Amino acid sequence: MTRSHLLLAVVSLALGGCPIGPDYEPPAIHAPEEFRAEIRPDAAASLADLPWWDVFGDPVLQGLVSRAIEGNYDLRVAAARVRQSSSFVGIARSEIFPQVGYNGSGTRQKSLIIPGTDPRTFNLFSGAFNLAWEIDLWGRIRRATEAAEADFFAAEEAQRGILLSLVSGVAEEYFQLIELDRELAIARTTVESFQKSLELFQQQYEGGVGSKLAVARAEAALADVAATIPALEAQIVSSENEINLLLGRNPGPVPRGAPLVQQQVVPEIPAGLPSELMIRRPDLRQAEDRIRAANADIGVAIANFFPRIGLSGLYGSTSLELSDMLNGVPGVWNIAAAVSGPIFTGGLNYEQYQANVAAWEAEVASYEQTVLQAFAEVSNLLTAHQNLVQERAERERGVRALEQSVDLSFLRYEIGLASYFEVLEAQQQLFPAELDLARVQRDQLLVVARLYRALGGGWELADDEWLGPAAVPPTGSTAATPAGSGPS
């Protein structure tokens, strides 16, 4: 057999052998046939198939989401982690290739060459190329590379998970903000209504047909509602700061688009098949990649029980004159094969194997738990979406009735058919009812944002598509609402 044939055989053995250890098999998951409270019978479709800008139609909100994707620091950290994991793959894979290096030295020394003669001073130069190559007979390096690649894919899924959470998070904070604006507007309108009552009672009292008690009660009711305004203004500033934090910028005012009552609520939400969550949700794909990495680590641990076979070589020269070395005067060379393996390690390899098996079992259990949580999360949100439709209809009916009650109580009081207590009671019932309606309207929008995240929304978008279309900038005809001021 010639040297080239021998080298070819070694390479084939190193790269073509089957790595030892268990090959990865996805864990068996028993997904339900359908979600509880499934709203739409079209099980093949899903809200997650839509890009986020088709779900959140407010142009100002779209602009905020695009800015968040460009500036969010958590997303930057995730992108750096992906690049780091990619480098770790290259580090693990590098061991499969021969490692070639060089060394050189130059010394001047004085030594006794022949006994009985004077010591001699001379120069000694040396230079050589060296080679080391581990023959990956058992697949240790390939399993380590497989684990690194799985970690890399997990990092990519983590990045997409943060991206999806960021889109949903900005939408949620925005809906919270415009709901606070609505509460502030309701509070200011209610203050005006209570002020009108107070003035009416004051006029009646000064005219001798009212009581001081009515004036005092009206003033107390006015103060009670007015006290909510500073707290709402503080919450608005806090919500704006949360949005700016997601956008990666300093605190400041946040522009508004359509007010809460004009926001479009998705009437029906197709959830798709439960089994499709496995390919849509980044956290589930990330959890499975972790299982794959842990499975490969078991193969690495098993390979450590077997001997490592390696080749090494050296080619270089030594010379008393630097010019001889530079002229290519031959000197030394060697080529060697080596085998090393464990005999007694105090249980190190065995315990490492057991630790890796336990890590794999933990990742499997974590994945199964994450799957169950995903099914429950989607089911809860679908149920909430369905029930909020009914709740909103009832609260709207209640608010309309209370508005009519307030108008009638004023008329009755002015013609002497009702007491001040009837007027105040009607106003005091209307204020919390309007707030509750605003919160239900907000909750409907929040459920859509959370469902988009829970269903793994935008899963078909490439990384460079997440910025979306050219969103309308949150400036121009819609002026930024001053921090803490809310709508008038």
Steps between C-alpha positions, in 0.01 A plus 500: 500500500639839402515799730211670317286189542585485868413868546172453317410206721574699814286793380214267414522341842506838671211655313287210386456299818167506678525699824408304808229608736123532453372663185248776563131411494234767565303439818148368451240768577128422518343823382124551541299480182370853547524788742231552758269789409602475135334799338536422132456161333770569240770309689758528223532879532661685786545856617871412516513477120452876471782753517470722804409812301186323374396433859576845645356746252566827684770676291648669807525167679669352192755779510571436868545126438744566215700736722506240777635233265777739395593628845406248770800397710372155596480424129855623450619272779318205340659575162843505664424165666416354159832618358678360805329162458596495134864544600467217752391272214817590312708440811352153551530410132863615476622191688399274213774653282876462530656768718810642333732741678854622501772586746840654478778602735839656501751474786856597572677292759837405640573139579778247532498288185806277562650438844839658537428775246386853550127565510351597169253777431260435215156576360223247456198558278205271453167513319233244428144439390297268718179310444253337739184321395253306711331222302135535598441126491225498764333825399591703809574813296198452277271462800652812657440687174144371490444632852646839407279520191193422709598773745538736205151418374366545853661845513334587169163392634562701816562804282177442309318451828625836624404655168147365525471600866625847410233548232230375735642696794501832317142440387391412855665809650350717228151366567553554872603858426201593286271336756649724769437793266139387483475474878646850532248636250216328691627644829518852358152471349368369831663789686317739269174317567555507877595866479170568326316317779687695764412831334137393471481401866677820598247709307214310661651550843558872447144532370368348821358185344803272550700374794856539610520121520441471124779752433741317731422162347546635148830662592627177657400300192679752277818481708491121498497483119747786456747315722526223240639737235852548646532124550396433139744762372780327694400162354504647149855629546604160638342321202672736256832428670441125466443541128814712464695232685385243245598739224848541647472874551481748786173583680274741317155546347361223283277582200146366476305381202136401512339533846387193687139509380615508135745212520396204287445178692546173313150343504619142450839350571597180315734307725600220265570143600658450846772281351612793284623679813809277486621668184365850568604585855867597539512390864391146409754478218765635735412240763528222241840630387616477858393134507698443181808661655466296820460182293823574313680568829419144603685379190801711598496347848487146358786572260716604795504134613684402181860566403595804297709432192713775356769575248780749550782618284786746493720635225770758551869563539764610746815687411789690652455760227176681433581516128511120478150481642366763263655317206298193582771279641314187618510415860248289686162338430280241659156348468330305775173342598376499858225333695383617842205396707368478852571211733413642839360852543337472840156478337542826306379374165214301647373790707529730200290257301239479778492879526439535127222240508336686788535828310328340200216371719457847648483660156238247388287567807542875453391470138192298589408752769547789255270327252227458761535863602472607137176304451355642822605856414335490160186338639470763776544788257250360249245462779571853623459639149165329460370611840620859465278545195195422713626701796559809284149485358350485850716783633417720202132441570553585867686822418223612263240437770700691761556793265124519453456473875727798560313714247164406645611560857606855412167571337309357793706699749453828314121461502496379860414136446832360627741569782868588472580149614345355183718725282822415683423130506446492123826688436698285741375183333583624151866584571620148596279345231676708234838403642405132497390526137830663403691221675301232317577673169867501598488135603364402160801663334740347752362151436569538127859611568557216746342243271725610218799426724352179644430360153852579377397787274711591199666161496531510120676838497871504423721690741539794263121524450408572861546874460191488283383741231580869514281584797348846525722701738327583829518870416332742260126550523485307827695707744677340791290520812697672777609265772236464764242714320299236313218595265277791576 
